[in-house]
Amino acid sequence: MSDQIILPTCTSCHRPITPHEPAVSFPCPNCGKVRIWRCRVCRELAREYTCPSCGFVGP
């Protein structure tokens, strides 16, 4: 049996976020049900993200 590490993915670009990468996570500002992950690049470029639970779109 092998242990697997599941990396979070950026909610904007869907790229896996590595453990030492500067990124942020926060609950959806609208519903609070889903954790939104943003990689450094998407944050700097202010790319939109969409909450998969409620459809909220943020910068």
PAVEXSE-365219 format. One record per residue (C-alpha): residue in three letters; residue number from 1; chain; x, y, z. Coordinates in Angstrom, 3 decimals, padded with zeros to 6 digits. Layout:
N
aa/i/ch/px/py/pz
ala/NUM/A/X/Y/Z
...
END
This chain:
59
aa/i/ch/px/py/pz
met/1/A/000.000/000.000/000.000
ser/2/A/001.400/003.396/-000.929
asp/3/A/000.652/006.739/000.627
gln/4/A/-000.464/009.373/-001.827
ile/5/A/-000.229/013.101/-001.386
ile/6/A/-003.102/015.021/-002.907
leu/7/A/-002.034/018.528/-003.860
pro/8/A/-004.550/021.352/-003.869
thr/9/A/-005.230/022.897/-007.272
cys/10/A/-005.591/026.554/-008.133
thr/11/A/-009.270/027.391/-008.519
ser/12/A/-008.433/029.748/-011.424
cys/13/A/-005.935/027.826/-013.580
his/14/A/-006.430/024.310/-012.120
arg/15/A/-002.673/023.742/-011.797
pro/16/A/-001.486/021.739/-008.764
ile/17/A/-000.009/023.903/-005.996
thr/18/A/003.250/022.514/-004.596
pro/19/A/003.926/022.562/-000.839
his/20/A/006.479/025.404/-000.845
glu/21/A/004.809/027.537/-003.491
pro/22/A/003.463/030.909/-002.315
ala/23/A/-000.310/030.529/-002.554
val/24/A/-003.387/031.426/-000.537
ser/25/A/-006.523/029.588/000.449
phe/26/A/-009.718/030.956/001.924
pro/27/A/-013.371/029.966/002.216
cys/28/A/-015.648/031.193/-000.556
pro/29/A/-016.608/034.798/000.331
asn/30/A/-020.221/034.102/-000.647
cys/31/A/-021.163/030.663/000.700
gly/32/A/-018.169/029.664/002.849
lys/33/A/-018.658/025.993/001.901
val/34/A/-015.667/025.576/-000.446
arg/35/A/-011.986/026.362/000.088
ile/36/A/-010.695/028.547/-002.758
trp/37/A/-007.019/028.086/-003.651
arg/38/A/-005.097/030.722/-005.622
cys/39/A/-001.575/030.305/-006.966
arg/40/A/000.846/033.227/-006.989
val/41/A/000.518/033.822/-010.743
cys/42/A/-003.292/033.944/-010.734
arg/43/A/-003.258/036.302/-007.753
glu/44/A/-000.751/038.645/-009.400
leu/45/A/-002.689/038.662/-012.685
ala/46/A/-006.045/038.982/-010.847
arg/47/A/-007.512/036.069/-012.794
glu/48/A/-011.136/035.295/-012.042
tyr/49/A/-012.174/032.243/-010.072
thr/50/A/-015.590/030.624/-009.746
cys/51/A/-016.828/028.849/-006.642
pro/52/A/-017.863/025.326/-007.652
ser/53/A/-020.581/025.314/-004.975
cys/54/A/-022.469/028.608/-005.435
gly/55/A/-021.077/030.039/-008.699
phe/56/A/-019.647/033.183/-007.061
val/57/A/-017.067/034.838/-009.343
gly/58/A/-014.219/036.728/-007.750
pro/59/A/-011.090/038.517/-008.833
END
